[in-house]
Amino acid sequence: MMKISSQLLLLMPLAMGIGIAMTLQTAINTQLREYLYSPLQAALFSFLVGTIVLAILVFFQQV
């Protein structure tokens, strides 16, 4: 019988969540591209939102 470590039990939901998030991001970016009629504008908007969220996370990070 295979023994499952506690680290694996913690990482499996994380891996599943990342997979779901990547699928959702692809679907959202596809719809955004159709709405903006330009893949470059959709990419700019996507990266802009991601950069703003990352900047907020870094700003509130405990040092």
N, C-alpha and C positions, 0 to 999 in steps of 0.2 A: 504494500500500500504506500502511496506517495504522501510524504509529509509536507504540509504547506506552512511556510514560515509566516510570522506575523508581519514582516515587511511586505511580503507578497500580497497579503490580504489588504494592506493599506494602499499598495500601488495599483492594484487591479481596478478599483473604482476611479482612481485618478486617470488611468489610461483610458478607461471607457468614457469618462467625462471629456477628455481631450479629443477623442475620436468624434464624439457627438458635437462638440464645439466646432471642430474643423468642418464637419458636414453642414452645420448651420451657417457658418461663415461663408462657405461656398454658395449656398442657396441665397443668402442675403446679398452677397456681392453680385450674383447673377441678376437678381431683381433690381439692384441699384444701377447696374450697367444699362438695363433696359429702360429704366426711368430717366436716366441722365443722357441716354443716347451716345455715350462715349465711355469706352473702357478706361481711358486715361483719367477722366473726371471721377469715375467710380473708384479707381485706385487711389487717387488723391484724397477723396473724401474718407475712404476707409483708413488710410494711413494717418490722416489728420485726427480722426476720432481716436484711433489707437494711441497716437502720440499724446493727446490731451489726457486720456485716461492714465497712461503710464506716468506722465508728469505729475498728476494728482497723487498717484500712489507713491512716487518718490518723495514728494513734498511732505506727505504725512507719515513717511517711514520713520520708525523709531531708530535712532542711532545708538 
